[in-house]
Amino acid sequence: MSLSNLLIKLIFVSIIAYITGFLIHHSDSSLLFTLILLLSIPFVCFIIQQPFDYILKCMLFVLFFMPIHYVKFLNIFNIINPLTILATVLCFKILHEKFIQHKKSFNLTSIDYFYFMFIFSALISTLSAISIFGSLNWIFYSITTGYVVYKVITNLNPDSIIKVLKYLILLSSVCALYGFIEYFIIKKNIIYGFSGYNPRFVSLLGHPLYNGLVYSTILPISMASYFETKRKRFIFSSIILLFATILTFSRGSWLAFICGLITMIILCHNKIRLKLILIILFLLVILGSIAPLRQAMLNRINENEAEKFSSFNIRIKSIPIAFEIVKDKPLFGGGPFNASRYKDIYATNLSLRRSSFENTYLALLIDLGFVGLTLLLSIYFLSLKRSLFKKWSKNEYDIYRIATLSSLIILLINMGTFNFDGHRLFHFITWFYIGINVAISNLNYHGNQIFGSKRLILH
């Protein structure tokens, strides 16, 4: 063991010892937290020795099977939970590799510089926040569970990236299967409590809109995995994810998925494009043959939005309120995670005060102002630009590049249909897809080609 590694471990143990001693001394109010901390130390010591992709897989497991956003026991003080603990471990590993081992990794790009400016802008926005703790909490999640995850993904080797994607498909399929059990058999979500009288699919991810967003973004990757491996289990996973997306009855997710699927069809080689079209036709026939599902989808599409406070009308009526807020705080906004609080002040109608803006970008404009939102949109644009226009290497990873680009498009479109910015998984999911897109577009592996001598995309 090197002297530097020994010193780091001694400092780490000393800090834990001081914190534990302090909490035990005040055990009347902190005994449970102390017990959790003591039990987590061996876990952290084990995790910190694992490779980056292993920790990333653990974070994906937390995403699907540990509902930190609904179970208070799993999210102490809204900041200490398995996801942030794992993200903090990633931070320490990155700092250790960069500044102690002096490895030539984690180099900075234009996206990094835009993010640094964005965080500085968000900190300025916090000065106007109604809930300063809420804003700082949002920024903390952005750095640890968002940006750090992005840096880790963009420094993984090609095989690790593909393994992470296939692990993502596996976990999402199992989570969706659990959701089917609740939907068809139990008729009630155990964690979220969304009962069968309003039949929309939920799983451990919670609200139907979150389910629709997550499963619809993973679906193109599952389809790409089948085209790359020809393994039937990915057909099975794709069917599961498709029906999970449909049963959420989230029209925003349906629209976003259609846009992502069109992107995938346009970019793929003719042979793959034909397969995609045949798969779509086959699925449409199946959906058409299931009369109750077909009718439920048609009812949802044609659902009457004429009510005064329907979801559509709330979106429309929230726009003038948003611009009234932005007029008062145009440059840096009212602070991250504060849009709903400002709406509660500016809205005159009680029903509008109790609702969100139903649009992530509108809420981010209020939170961050024109400066912060422009910087954030610039990051999204740079990742899309790199994924779409960087030189295509004509290798077996191109199908994943097309799929993850489609997934990112699905995500960005879906974000415009509800308030995703206030969800604790917003940063992890968004930066995960940005990182995957950037990482795969950087691959230049010339191994066995599954598409022969023709280019995968059309010019």
Secondary structure, 3 states (H helix, E strand, C coil): CCHHHHHHHHHHHHHHHHHHHHHHHCHHHHHHHHHHHHHHHHHHHHHCCCCHHHHHHHHHHHHHHCCCCCCHHHCECCCECHHHHHHHHHHHHHHHHHHHCCCCCCCCCHHHHHHHHHHHHHHHHHCCCCCHHHHHHHHHHHHHHHHHHHHHHCCCCHHHHHHHHHHHHHHHHHHHHHHHHHHHHHCECCCCCCECCCCCCCCCCCCHHHHHHHHHHHHHHHHHHHHHHCCCHHHHHHHHHHHHHHHCCCHHHHHHHHHHHHHHHHHCCHHHHHHHHHHHHHHHHHHHHCHHHHHHHHHHHCCCCCCCCCHHHHHHHHHHHHHHHHHHCCCCCCCCCCHHHHHHHHCCCHHHHCCCCCCHHHHHHHHHHHHHHHHHHHHHHHHHHHHHHCCCCCCCCHHHHHHHHHHHHHHHHHHHHCCCCCCCCHHHHHHHHHHHHHHHHHCCCCCCCCCCCCCCCCC
